[in-house]
Structure formats: C-alpha cells, structure tokens
Amino acid sequence: GEDVEQSLFLSVREGDSSVINCTYTDSSSTYLYWYKQEPGAGLQLLTYIFSNMDMKQDQRLTVLLNKKDKHLSLRIADTQTGDSAIYFCAEFSRTGNQFYFGTGTSLTVIP
Amino acid sequence: KAGVTQTPRYLIKTRGQQVTLSCSPISGHRSVSWYQQTPGQGLQFLFEYFSETQRNKGNFPGRFSGRQFSNSRSEMNVSTLELGDSALYLCASSPGTSGLNNEQYFGPGTRLTVT
C-alpha cells in the first residue's frame, strides 16, 4: 500500500503555533485530509486540500501542500489545550481506490 | 443531520467466538467503509460498501466480512476471533458519488476486546 508518514509526538505551549507534518508517496492523490481524534472518539474531519492548491486557510488552521516533495502540513495558530489530540493526515489514492492514513501525531498542549 | 452511529460501543468476546458490529451512516450517504485501529498498526482499511456491493477490500483474512443493506446501514462480522483482533473498529460514511472528493465522516467506533 501507499506510505503516509508522520512524526509521532509534538508538544507545544498554549498560545503558540503547532505545525504537524506529513509525507505521502502516491502522486495520484487528488485530495489530502486532516483528521483529529480525541481520546475514546472516532476521527473528526478538520479540513482537506485539493492537490492543485498550495495552501488553504480555515480559521486557525492552515494547510500547506508541496506536491513536488509530497509534503503536507497542518498549522494550528494560537494552540489551545482543547487542541490536544491525535492528528491524522490521509490521502485518497486513485491508484488503490482507497484512503491511506498516516500513523498519527499526538499533540500535547502545555498550559 | 445525525452523525454516523455505531453499535455496540464496547464489546468483550472470547477467542474463537464470532462478532457482528453495526454502522448507520449519515442520511443520504451511500458509501460505508470500515477500518481497524490498533496502537501498533494504526488505521487499516478493511472494506468499503456502496449500494449494497463491496467496492473495495483491504488486506485482511476472510474471517472479516461485511454487508450493506438497502438503507445503507452496514454490518461487519469477524468469525473465529483471535486475540490480535482486539481493536477499535471505525466506520466511516461518505456520499460515495463519483466525484473526486470523498471526504469521510467517522463514527465513534466499537471497542472490541478479545480475551
């Protein structure tokens, strides 16, 4: 299957910006997604970006896409304690006709 | 609109037993996908159903099966349970249209523990 890689842990102070990175391998991906999972819950769709875009902003969230390097990032401005969760990036592979998820990045926000 | 619902939320079974999990998608969504989430393997795709037909399948043994009903509700079944089947099973629904963007909406999951 396709590889979607993320760093496992990130720790930031409340009020700072968080940047979560993701790399993927499938160049046929048309949409890339970010999901948030809080303890004991399912995945919540945060935002997504079309592959012909470089950037998408949605309130405190900014998604950057470098298609040449197959690198995706999620920036959370003014990070709050409620943002503590696991964040997954995902791609929909047209080759495999399915979603591939990253390993998830556990974000801890220190008050 | 109501979100994706999954029942039961928690389940404890014994090795060798079989289990059936249920998922009701968002109203109007025709595609239901199932995932297994474990700490070691992360999220792994099991299968996807669209209009009562299995449209795609991941790399899981035949003990894992599913079906979808005419109202788009889906069930997955695991037979001859093994300890390694202990996981959070997530269901996701999407409109399932032919459009390129198939954003998925997840249910809360069913936590299965096999003892």
Interface residues (C-beta under 8 A of the other chain):
Chain A: G1 T30 Y31 Y33 Y35 G40 A41 G42 L43 Q44 L45 Y48 F50 F88 F92 N97 Q98 F99 Y100 F101 G102 T103 G104
Chain B: V4 Q6 S33 Y35 G42 L43 F45 E48 R55 N56 G58 N59 L90 A92 L100 N101 N102 E103 Q104 Y105 F106 G107 P108 G109
